[in-house]
Amino acid sequence: MKDTRTKLALKAGLLFQQKGFHGVGVAEILQEAGVPKGSLYHHFPNGKADLALAAADIASTEMLRIIDDSFSPATDYANGATTLCYKLAKFFDIQEGKIGCPVSATLLEGPENATFQLALKEIFNAWMARIRDHAIRLGETPAQADADAQRLFLAIQGGWTLARATRNSDVLRGLPALILSAA
């Protein structure tokens, strides 16, 4: 069984993905997690803001795992990028297209503050760095790997938004054909 802190962060993260940071109240998070209000402030002294940062951190760790699972067995960059897009499309389908990016829905739509902006920047940079590292391992030059990592990241972010707007995960599956032909 997950500890209370993790349970709160996971439930909040899912709600933020579905409704955005401002679309979710503390009472709804507590109800979904099935914990008393005191538990929230015990684990997250600054309330919803601390909870959002924890939820984004958990989501980022999961995304890094998905990136690794996609690229580690890959024989080349194209194979890893394609696998990543297909894995994200499958996740999109499992969630019935009802959720946004697990990090931007939480932090970008959250309060305008330096802590949220820095966390978002660090998370996105970590995702691109992980893709870059895999690209280099698969034989790309550092300059090529940087460009490919940024291209893939931007395509996924935009592709997820379009897939959500159209409720069609094929948008995500089609990304490799778009970005790999442009490279």
N, C-alpha and C positions, 0 to 999 in steps of 0.2 A: 504494500500500500504506500502510495506517495505521502510524503510529509505534508503538513498543512501549508507551509510556505510554497512548495512546488505546486500543490493542488490549486492554490489561489492564483498563482502566476499562470498556470496552464489555462484555467477557466477564463481568467481575465484576457489572456492573449487571444483566445478563440472569439470572445465577445468583441474585442477591439477589431479583429480581422473582419467580423461580420458587420459591425455597426460604426466603426471608427472610435477614436478615443473619446470624443465628446458625446457620442451616441450611447454611451454606457455609463450608468451610475453605479456608485459603490454598493447600493442595496441590491442591484441586479447581480453584481459579481458575487456578493456574499451568498445570495440565494442559490446561484448556480453551483458554487463551491460547497454549499451546505455547512458553512462555518459561521461562528458568531463574529460580530463587529470587532470585538477585542482582539481576535486573532489577526485581523488585517493590520491593525495598528501595532500589534506586538511584532509582527514580521516585517512590516513596511511602515516605519514611523511617519513618513511623509505621505502616507495614504496612496491614493491612486497614482500619483507621479512615480513613486518608488516601485509600485506594482507594475506599471507600464515598462519601466526599465528592466525589471526582472523578466517580464514576459518577452520582451524583445531579445534579451540575452538567451533565453531558452530557445526561441525561434531561430536565432542566428546559429546556435550550436547545432540545431537540427539541419539547417540549410548547409552548413559546412560538412556535416555527415553525408548528406545527399550528394553534394559535389564530389566528395571523396569516393562514395560508392559508385558514382557515374564514371569518374575518370580513372580510378585505380586499375580496373581490369582492361581499360581501353588500349587499343593498339596504336591509336593516333588521336590527335586532337579532335578531328571531325567525329570520330566514334564516341569520344567522351562527351562532347557538346550535344550530340544527338541523343545519347542516353539520358543526359541531364534534362533536356527538354521533354523527353517522353516520360520520365519519372515525374516531372512537375505537372504534366498534363494528366497523368493518372491521379496524382494527389488532388488536382483541380476537380476531376470527375468524382472522386470519393467525397469531396466536400460539396458536390453539386453546384460548383461555380459560385458559391455564396460568400466566399472570403477573398479579401484583398491580400496584398503582400503582408506577411506576418510582422514585418518590421515597420514599413512605411505607414501602414494603417494605424499603428500604435504611436510611433514617434513623430512622424511628419505631420500627422493630424492632431497631435497633442499640443500642449501649451508651447507658445513661442518662447523657448528658453535655451540658453547656451548648453545646458546639460543634455537635453534631448537632441539638439543639433549635433553636438559632438559625438554622442552615442551612435546616432544614425550614420554619420560620416565614418566612424571607426568600423561599424558593422559592414557597411557596404564596401569599404576598402579591404576588409578581411576576406569577404567573398571573392572580390576580384583578385586579390593576392593568391588565394587558394587556387583559383582557376589558372592564374598565371604560372604558379609553381608546377601544376600538372602539365600545362602546355610546354614548359621548358623541359620537364622530365620526358615528355613525349617527342622531343627533338626540335622544338621551335627556338628561335633566337629570343633573347630577352625583349627586344623591341617588338618582334612579331607577337610574342606571348602577351605583352602589355596591351597591344592593340586588340588582339583577339579576346582577351579577358574583358576589356571594357565593352567591346562590341556585343559579346554574349550577355553581359550583365544588362546593358541597355535594352537589348532585344527582349530579354526575359521580363524586365520591368514593364516595358510597353506592351509586350505580348500578353502578359497576365492581365493588364488593364483591359485590353481589347477582348480577350477571351471572356473576361467577366462581363463586359458590356454586351457581348453577343451570346453569352452562355454557351460558348463553343470552344472546347479544349483543343480542337484541331489547329487553332491559331498557334498554340504552343508547339504542337508537333510540326508545324510548318516553318518554325524559326530556323532550324538548321539549313534548310534549302535557301533561305533568304540571306543569312549571315555568312554561310560558308562560300557561297558563290560571290559575295561581295569582297571577301578577303583576298 
